[in-house]
Amino acid sequence: MRAALVFTRNGGEQRFELSGNTVTLGRGAECELPLADERISTRHCRLTSRDDGWLLEDLKSTNRTFVNGEPITGELRRLRHGDIIRLGARDARLRARTPPDATSGRRPRRGSPR
């Protein structure tokens, strides 16, 4: 499933398209999404793409990872469009895009059965 993380700061937005099966976020240069914030761990959390959406895992970060204000505690957390992920002092909103319907090539309409 295609998605993006949108960070809002000082009235502006910074958008990061999520690509691949896994995306590691943190301060480390080896992370697919490096973030310069001293409150973010070197390897802070990992996003994993599945056919039915994205999962978030905290990688034993010092300051924890939060989704909609709730800390992630050792399990994978399924994300939904619009969820707010907090890393250190930064918030990002998940913008998920519904893949085209495989049978018609069109996006399913809201409320349509799959």
N, C-alpha and C positions, 0 to 999 in steps of 0.2 A: 504494500500500500504506500502510495506516495504521500509525503508530508513535509512540513517545514516547522522549525522552531522560530518564533518571532519574539525577539527581545525588545522591550521598550525601555528607553532610558532618556532622560532629559527632553521629553517630548518627541523624540525620534524613534524610528524602528530600525532594527537590524534583523534581516531574515537569513536563515541558514536552511537550505534545502537538505533534507535527509536522504542519503542515497546509500545503497548497499544493504546488507542484512543486519549489520551491527554498526553502531556509532558510539564511540566512547567520548565522553565529555570530561574535561579537567584542565588543569594548568600545564600538564606535560606536553612536550612537543610531539610525542608519539600519538596523542589523541587526535581522532578525526575532526573533533571540534574543540580546539584549544581555547580556553577562556582565561584572560588575565585578571584574576581577582584573588587576593591573598587568602580569602575565606573559602576558596574552592580547592579541594584536594588535587594532587597530581593526577590521579585517576579517580574521578568523583563518582560518575555513574555511567551506565550503559543503556542505550536504547537498542532494542532488537525488533526487527520487522517480522511479522507473521502475515499469513494470508488475510487474517481477520483484523489486523491492526498492529499497534506498537505496544511493546512491553518495556517497562522501565525497571532497572535494578540499581540499587545503591551499592557501590563497591567499597563498603566499609569506610566511607568518607568521615572525616573528623567532624564536620558541621552538619552532616546528614543531608538527605535530599527530601524535598516535600512536594506533594501533589495536592493542589487545592487546600493548602494549609496543614495537611496531615503528613506526618513523617512516614517514610517507607521503612519498614522494619523487617529486613531479612528476606522478604518474599518478592517475587516479581509483581509489578503493579501494571495492570492493563490500563492503557491511556485511551481517552476519548477526545474527539475534536473539541477544542476550547479549553482543555485542562491547562492549569497553570502549574509549571514546574519551577520550584525555587532551588537555586544553587548558590550558596553563599548569600550575597546581597543582590543577586540577579534573579529576575523573574522572566520566564519565557512561556509563551502560549503555544500549544500545539495546534497547528493548522493542518488537518488531515483532509486529503482529497479522495473521494470515492472513485475507485477504478471503474472504467467503462464496463458495462454489462457485457460479458463474454459472448452472449448469444446475439446481441443486436449491435454491439459496438457503441451504444449510447449509454450515458449515465442513467442509472435508475432514478425515477422521480421520487421525491420525498414522500414517504408513506406507501410506496409501492412494494408489494411482496417480492421477495427475491426468488 
